[in-house]
Amino acid sequence: MKYLYLPILTCLATLTLCQCGQPAGDQSLFDSVYAEKPIQLVIETDLSILLDKQHGQDWQPTSVNFEKTACKTLHLPGKVKPRGVFRKENCDFPPLKLKFEPEELAKLGLKEYNSLKLVTHCREDFDYEQVILKEYLAFRCYNVLTDRSFRVQLANIRYVDSGKKLPDIERYGFLIEDDDELADRLGGHVLEDETGAPTTVDMPQYKLFVLYQFLIGNTDWSLSNRHNAKLIQPNDLGVPMPFPVPYDFDFCGMVDAPYAVPAQHLPIKDVKERFFLWKGQQQEDFTETFALFQSKKQALLETCRSFDLLSEENRQEVVDYLESFYELLKSPEQIVGR
């Protein structure tokens, strides 16, 4: 297929929606591409600028083709830029943020949520693509435990250089639901600046959040400064406490990225070592939370076993890592006492 220059694509993009029908007016862009299986995604932009760590930090034009099925393809002009902190500086191919004009979405009958985070492959070799697939799986496992979680959509992505200088790049990656869409779906809004000490959050959800981080071996988070967690404040005045929603799992033991190391202040030397990062009352009762995790054990393990885009070796490593948590759960004092 011969690709047209980006300005031409931009002019045509808003006219091209699969002839099988317009999306329902109550759908967002994310809703319209959300599927159990990976979608096909084509992102055309100037890759030379995007991948330049010195100059590629600003928004630049892009054209994005979302293909959910042969009869559901959506083309949108938009903007793209690198995002993140560690991965933006340390990856050859950084994570991205996509932004679209609300007016363009409205023309297609889509809601106003106009930005998506894209987690990319970081580096070219096979191991790094497997890392991204394991991180996607970490999001999916949290979905199994609670609806109060970010939805993610796996995609086989082709990156096309509109400048015609670099060859196409094709790798897996995944889209993350827009923050505001997450909050609206859960009947609340994102707290941006307020502090979030554990005494001021929804305690059952906080316990679930903390125990999940322990399950996957993740200590790379903080509620007080919103590091890798969003706090959602319910709009219902009868539910006064906000609740946390985690994201960014590449530093967890389940994912075990080659670059991942624990924070120096923690008493662990490897990310695969679990540490119970709890900052609430020391005598807090976790009985109901433990019971929830026990009830979801088979669903979690099956989610991992059936994810055949991971190599057999990596799937088994993930399953074994989760199984080791359930061994600890047989004697809960091994968890809360760590």
C-alpha positions as CSV (number, residue, x, y, z in Angstrom):
1,M,0.0,0.0,0.0
2,K,1.4,3.4,-0.9
3,Y,0.9,6.0,1.8
4,L,0.0,9.6,1.0
5,Y,1.7,12.6,2.5
6,L,0.4,13.6,5.9
7,P,-1.3,16.9,4.8
8,I,-3.5,14.9,2.4
9,L,-4.3,12.3,5.0
10,T,-5.3,15.1,7.4
11,C,-7.8,16.5,4.9
12,L,-9.4,13.2,4.2
13,A,-9.4,11.6,7.7
14,T,-12.6,13.0,9.1
15,L,-14.5,11.7,6.0
16,T,-13.5,8.1,6.4
17,L,-15.5,5.9,8.7
18,C,-16.4,2.3,7.7
19,Q,-19.6,2.2,5.7
20,C,-21.1,-0.4,8.1
21,G,-22.5,2.5,10.2
22,Q,-21.7,5.4,12.4
23,P,-20.8,4.8,16.1
24,A,-23.6,5.4,18.6
25,G,-23.7,8.9,20.0
26,D,-23.1,7.6,23.5
27,Q,-19.7,6.1,22.5
28,S,-16.2,7.5,23.0
29,L,-13.3,6.9,20.7
30,F,-12.0,4.3,23.1
31,D,-15.4,2.6,23.3
32,S,-15.5,2.4,19.5
33,V,-12.2,0.5,19.2
34,Y,-12.5,-1.5,22.5
35,A,-12.3,-5.2,21.7
36,E,-11.2,-8.5,23.2
37,K,-8.6,-9.1,20.5
38,P,-5.8,-6.8,19.3
39,I,-6.9,-4.1,16.9
40,Q,-4.7,-2.8,14.0
41,L,-3.4,0.7,14.4
42,V,-1.4,2.8,11.9
43,I,0.2,6.0,13.1
44,E,1.7,8.3,10.5
45,T,3.9,11.2,11.6
46,D,7.4,12.5,11.2
47,L,9.3,9.8,13.1
48,S,12.7,11.6,12.8
49,I,11.3,14.4,14.9
50,L,9.3,12.2,17.2
51,L,12.3,10.0,18.1
52,D,14.7,12.9,18.6
53,K,15.1,13.3,22.3
54,Q,16.4,16.8,22.0
55,H,13.8,18.2,19.7
56,G,10.9,15.8,19.6
57,Q,9.2,16.8,22.8
58,D,6.4,19.0,21.4
59,W,3.0,18.2,19.8
60,Q,3.4,17.3,16.1
61,P,0.8,16.4,13.4
62,T,-0.2,12.8,13.0
63,S,-2.8,10.7,11.2
64,V,-4.1,7.7,13.0
65,N,-6.0,4.7,11.5
66,F,-7.9,2.5,13.9
67,E,-9.0,-0.8,12.5
68,K,-11.1,-2.9,14.8
69,T,-12.5,-5.2,12.1
70,A,-12.5,-5.3,8.3
71,C,-15.8,-3.4,8.5
72,K,-15.0,-0.9,11.3
73,T,-12.1,1.4,10.4
74,L,-11.7,4.9,11.7
75,H,-9.3,7.6,10.4
76,L,-8.5,10.6,12.5
77,P,-6.1,13.5,12.2
78,G,-4.5,14.6,15.4
79,K,-1.4,15.4,17.3
80,V,1.2,13.2,19.0
81,K,4.1,13.7,21.4
82,P,6.4,11.6,23.7
83,R,5.2,11.3,27.3
84,G,6.4,9.8,30.5
85,V,9.5,10.3,32.6
86,F,11.8,7.3,32.8
87,R,10.8,5.7,29.6
88,K,10.9,8.9,27.6
89,E,14.5,9.3,28.5
90,N,15.6,5.7,28.4
91,C,13.7,4.1,25.5
92,D,14.6,4.3,21.9
93,F,10.9,4.5,21.2
94,P,9.1,6.5,23.9
95,P,5.5,6.1,25.2
96,L,3.2,8.5,23.3
97,K,0.2,10.6,23.9
98,L,-2.4,11.1,21.2
99,K,-4.7,14.0,21.1
100,F,-7.6,14.7,18.7
101,E,-9.8,17.7,18.2
102,P,-13.2,17.4,20.0
103,E,-14.9,18.9,16.9
104,E,-13.5,16.0,14.7
105,L,-14.8,13.5,17.2
106,A,-18.2,15.1,17.3
107,K,-18.4,14.9,13.5
108,L,-18.2,11.1,13.9
109,G,-20.8,11.0,16.7
110,L,-18.1,10.3,19.3
111,K,-17.9,11.8,22.8
112,E,-15.5,14.6,23.7
113,Y,-12.7,12.5,25.4
114,N,-9.9,13.4,23.1
115,S,-6.7,12.0,24.4
116,L,-5.2,8.6,24.7
117,K,-2.0,7.3,26.2
118,L,-0.1,4.8,24.1
119,V,2.4,2.4,25.7
120,T,5.0,1.4,23.2
121,H,7.7,-1.2,22.8
122,C,10.6,0.9,24.1
123,R,13.3,-0.9,22.2
124,E,13.5,-3.1,19.2
125,D,14.3,-6.6,20.5
126,F,11.9,-9.4,21.3
127,D,12.3,-9.2,25.1
128,Y,11.1,-5.6,25.2
129,E,7.9,-6.5,23.2
130,Q,7.3,-9.2,25.7
131,V,7.7,-6.7,28.5
132,I,4.9,-4.5,27.0
133,L,2.7,-7.6,26.7
134,K,3.3,-8.4,30.3
135,E,2.4,-4.9,31.4
136,Y,-0.8,-5.0,29.4
137,L,-1.6,-8.2,31.2
138,A,-1.0,-6.5,34.5
139,F,-3.7,-4.0,33.6
140,R,-6.0,-6.8,32.5
141,C,-5.6,-8.7,35.8
142,Y,-6.6,-5.6,37.7
143,N,-9.7,-5.4,35.5
144,V,-10.5,-8.9,36.7
145,L,-10.5,-7.7,40.3
146,T,-12.4,-4.4,40.0
147,D,-14.3,-2.2,37.5
148,R,-12.5,0.7,39.2
149,S,-9.6,0.3,36.8
150,F,-8.2,1.7,33.5
151,R,-9.4,-0.1,30.4
152,V,-6.7,-1.0,28.0
153,Q,-6.7,-2.0,24.3
154,L,-4.0,-4.0,22.8
155,A,-2.9,-3.1,19.3
156,N,-0.6,-4.3,16.5
157,I,0.8,-0.9,15.6
158,R,2.5,0.2,12.4
159,Y,4.4,3.5,12.6
160,V,4.8,5.2,9.2
161,D,7.3,8.0,8.7
162,S,5.6,10.9,6.9
163,G,9.1,12.3,6.2
164,K,10.0,9.2,4.2
165,K,13.4,8.9,5.9
166,L,12.8,5.9,8.2
167,P,11.4,2.5,7.4
168,D,8.0,1.4,8.9
169,I,8.1,0.0,12.4
170,E,5.6,-2.6,13.4
171,R,5.3,-3.7,17.1
172,Y,2.6,-4.4,19.7
173,G,1.6,-1.7,22.1
174,F,-1.6,-0.7,24.0
175,L,-3.9,2.2,24.4
176,I,-5.0,3.4,27.9
177,E,-8.4,4.9,28.5
178,D,-8.5,8.7,28.9
179,D,-8.3,9.9,32.6
180,D,-11.5,11.9,32.4
181,E,-13.4,9.1,30.6
182,L,-12.3,6.7,33.4
183,A,-13.6,9.1,36.0
184,D,-16.9,9.8,34.3
185,R,-17.5,6.1,33.7
186,L,-17.0,5.5,37.5
187,G,-19.2,8.4,38.4
188,G,-16.6,10.9,39.6
189,H,-13.8,13.3,38.7
190,V,-10.0,13.2,38.9
191,L,-8.4,14.9,41.9
192,E,-5.3,16.6,40.5
193,D,-3.7,18.6,43.3
194,E,-5.1,17.5,46.6
195,T,-3.0,15.2,48.8
196,G,-4.2,11.7,49.2
197,A,-3.1,10.3,52.5
198,P,-4.5,6.8,53.1
199,T,-6.8,8.1,55.9
200,T,-8.7,10.1,53.4
201,V,-9.4,7.4,50.8
202,D,-12.0,4.8,50.3
203,M,-10.5,2.1,52.6
204,P,-11.9,-1.1,50.9
205,Q,-10.7,0.1,47.5
206,Y,-7.3,1.2,49.0
207,K,-6.8,-2.3,50.5
208,L,-7.6,-3.8,47.1
209,F,-5.2,-1.4,45.4
210,V,-2.3,-2.1,47.9
211,L,-2.8,-5.9,47.9
212,Y,-2.8,-5.9,44.1
213,Q,0.4,-4.0,44.0
214,F,1.8,-6.6,46.4
215,L,0.5,-9.4,44.1
216,I,2.3,-8.1,41.1
217,G,5.4,-7.0,43.1
218,N,5.0,-3.3,42.4
219,T,6.4,-0.6,44.8
220,D,6.7,2.1,42.2
221,W,3.7,4.2,43.3
222,S,2.6,6.9,45.7
223,L,-0.8,8.4,46.4
224,S,0.5,11.5,48.1
225,N,2.2,12.8,45.0
226,R,0.0,10.9,42.4
227,H,2.9,8.8,41.2
228,N,1.4,6.0,39.0
229,A,-2.0,6.4,40.6
230,K,-5.1,8.5,40.0
231,L,-7.5,9.5,42.8
232,I,-11.1,9.6,41.7
233,Q,-13.6,11.6,43.8
234,P,-17.2,10.3,43.4
235,N,-19.7,12.9,42.4
236,D,-22.3,11.3,44.8
237,L,-22.1,13.4,48.0
238,G,-23.2,10.3,49.9
239,V,-19.8,8.7,48.9
240,P,-17.3,11.2,50.2
241,M,-14.0,9.3,50.0
242,P,-11.9,9.2,46.8
243,F,-10.5,5.9,45.6
244,P,-7.2,5.1,43.9
245,V,-6.7,3.6,40.4
246,P,-3.2,2.4,39.5
247,Y,-1.3,2.5,36.2
248,D,2.3,2.1,34.9
249,F,3.4,-1.4,36.0
250,D,6.7,-1.7,34.1
251,F,8.7,-1.6,37.4
252,C,6.8,-4.5,39.0
253,G,8.1,-8.0,39.5
254,M,5.4,-9.6,37.3
255,V,6.6,-7.6,34.3
256,D,10.3,-7.6,35.3
257,A,11.5,-5.1,32.7
258,P,15.3,-5.3,32.1
259,Y,15.7,-1.7,33.5
260,A,13.5,-2.1,36.6
261,V,15.1,-1.7,40.0
262,P,13.5,-1.0,43.4
263,A,13.7,2.5,45.0
264,Q,16.9,2.8,47.1
265,H,15.0,3.5,50.3
266,L,13.2,0.1,50.2
267,P,14.6,-3.0,51.9
268,I,14.5,-5.1,48.8
269,K,17.2,-5.6,46.1
270,D,15.1,-6.9,43.2
271,V,11.7,-6.0,41.8
272,K,10.6,-9.6,42.0
273,E,10.9,-9.4,45.8
274,R,7.6,-8.4,47.2
275,F,7.2,-5.6,49.8
276,F,3.9,-4.7,51.4
277,L,3.8,-0.9,50.8
278,W,0.9,-0.1,53.3
279,K,0.5,3.3,54.9
280,G,-2.7,2.9,56.8
281,Q,-3.5,1.6,60.3
282,Q,-1.2,-1.2,61.2
283,Q,-4.0,-3.4,62.6
284,E,-6.3,-2.9,59.6
285,D,-8.4,-6.0,58.9
286,F,-7.8,-7.4,55.4
287,T,-10.1,-10.5,55.7
288,E,-12.5,-9.4,53.1
289,T,-9.8,-8.3,50.7
290,F,-8.0,-11.6,51.0
291,A,-11.3,-13.4,50.4
292,L,-11.8,-11.4,47.2
293,F,-8.4,-12.3,45.9
294,Q,-8.9,-15.9,46.7
295,S,-12.2,-15.9,44.9
296,K,-10.6,-14.4,41.8
297,K,-7.6,-16.8,41.8
298,Q,-8.6,-19.0,38.9
299,A,-9.8,-16.1,36.8
300,L,-6.5,-14.3,37.2
301,L,-4.5,-17.4,36.4
302,E,-6.6,-18.2,33.4
303,T,-6.3,-14.6,32.1
304,C,-2.5,-15.2,32.1
305,R,-2.4,-18.8,30.9
306,S,-4.6,-18.0,27.9
307,F,-2.7,-14.9,26.8
308,D,-0.8,-16.7,23.9
309,L,0.9,-13.6,22.6
310,L,3.4,-14.1,25.4
311,S,5.9,-16.8,24.8
312,E,5.2,-20.0,26.7
313,E,8.2,-19.4,28.9
314,N,7.0,-15.9,29.9
315,R,3.5,-17.1,30.5
316,Q,4.7,-19.7,32.8
317,E,6.9,-17.2,34.7
318,V,3.9,-14.9,35.2
319,V,1.7,-17.7,36.4
320,D,4.4,-19.0,38.8
321,Y,4.9,-15.5,40.1
322,L,1.1,-15.1,40.8
323,E,1.0,-18.6,42.3
324,S,3.8,-17.6,44.8
325,F,1.5,-14.8,46.0
326,Y,-1.3,-17.4,46.7
327,E,1.2,-19.5,48.7
328,L,1.7,-16.5,50.9
329,L,-2.0,-15.9,51.1
330,K,-2.3,-19.3,52.9
331,S,-0.7,-17.6,55.9
332,P,-1.8,-13.9,55.6
333,E,0.5,-12.8,58.4
334,Q,3.3,-13.4,55.8
335,I,1.9,-10.5,53.8
336,V,0.7,-7.9,56.3
337,G,3.8,-8.5,58.4
338,R,6.3,-7.9,55.7
